[in-house]
Amino acid sequence: MSNDSDPIEKSAMQKLIATLDLEKLEENLFRGTSPQIGWQRVFGGQVIAQALVAACRTVEADRFVHSLHAYFMRPGDPSVPIIYQVERIRNGSSFNTRRVVAIQHGEAIFSMSASFQIEEDGYDHQMPAPKVPAPETLLSESQLQEAFLAKAPPMIRKYWQNKRPIEIKPVSLAHYISNEKLPPNQDIWVRAVGEVPDDRCFQAAVLAYLSDMTLLDTSLYAHGTTIFDPNIQVASLDHAMWFHRPCKLDDWLLYTQDSPSASGARGLTRGSIMTRDGVLIASVTQEGLIRKRAND
């Protein structure tokens, strides 16, 4: 693993790559750590990404992830390492299947199945990208902070002020500045802040990391609230992702999301991640807990 005691301060992306560069303990057994940034639980996207790296390191170099299906079972504790145990379910002539379990304090906190495939030619089509403003026409994160954060609740200020490896530019800010009930969809530009290694495993892992951002919020649009509302308990429950086409993550990506349903204290959100020129690189589906807290 990379040494976090380097004299030169690392960028947020360098820290993320170091976090994803798991330590191999034994065959099929890996250890990962979490950045100490004051959060009470590990960010779900980090666990997905680390589990994917663990799985990648047990397959041949000519096979690349095309799908993953994950369940969050317990909150991750950022103060202790996470052990990733990989089970080699199947090694086929074209496909490999892996199951990964993340363990802390002797209990499973997360499980994931992932499928890998050799590169093959075949039919190719995709739905067209939505027409949205270019990222350069939107406020930068620093401009957002200056314009809106002074009067924002402490949790929202903390979220936006942290240095992060992924920059986010929402096309609309209405959700953050009002309690109006809005259609349950949103478009967000996202970009890696710093260089992502020219390695398909790390590129997929960073894509998986950012795929967990903002999804739960989309399911709350129709109810005029946000994940920062102290009266709501929110948590990712499961997460599925399909990797359609490789991408080097060296430019802005459009993350378009919609929430077709919320019921039973759960919200479902779907997402499509596209390049600036409209190439679909990944699809995402997540169901999350959006439970109203009981009044004292």
C-alpha positions, 0 to 999 in steps of 0.5 A: 500500500502507498505510504500516507506519511510522504512529506509532500501533501497528496491531492484528494485523488492521490489519497483516493487511489492510495485508499483503493490500493489494497494490501494483500494479506493472503491469497483472496484476502485483502485489507483496506483502510479509510481516510480519517476525515471526521465521518462517522461511517465509511462512504458506501462508494469507497466500500464498493470501489475497494471490493471491486479492486479486491475482485479485480486482483483475482482475475486474469489481466484480459478480463474486465468488470461488466457488472456488479451487484452489492448489498450494504448490511452494516455501517462501516467503521472508518477507524479500523481496517476493512478485510475483503475476502474474495471467493472465486465462484467461477472461471470460465472461458469468457467470464469470471465471477467473484463474490466479495465480503467486507468484514469489520469487527468479525461481522460482514458489513457488505457483500458484492458479486461481480462478473468479468468478461474478455473483450468481445465485439458485438451489437452496439447501441445506446439511448441518446444523452439528454440535452443539458448545459455544458459544465463550463456554464455552471457555477464551480464548487468554489462559486457554489460555496461562496454563493450558498454555503454562508447560510447553509446548515452545518452538515451541508457546509461540511459536505461541500467544503471537504476536499474531495477527489470528485468535483460535482456540478449540479445542473439545478440548485433548486433542491438545495435552496428550497423545500419545493416538491420537484420532479424526481430527476436530476442531472449532475456533471462530475469530474475526477479532480486529478489524474486517474491511473491508466489502468482499467481496474482503477478506472472502474473502481473510481467510477464505482466510487462516484456512482454512489454520490447523490442517488439518495437525494434524487429519491427525495426530490418529490418530497421537498427534502434532502439527505441533510434533513435531520428528521430523515434516516438515510442509508444505501441498501443495495447498489447495482452497476453495469460497465458498458464502455471503458473511459479514462475519466479525464473529462467531465461526465454527465450523471443523469438520475431519476427515481421511479418509486419511493415506498416502504421507507425506501427510495429507488434511483436509476442513473446513467453516466455518460461522457461529455459527447454522450457516450454511455459508459455505465448504468446504475441502480440503487435502493436506499433507506429514506425513513422518517425519524419518529418524533420525540 
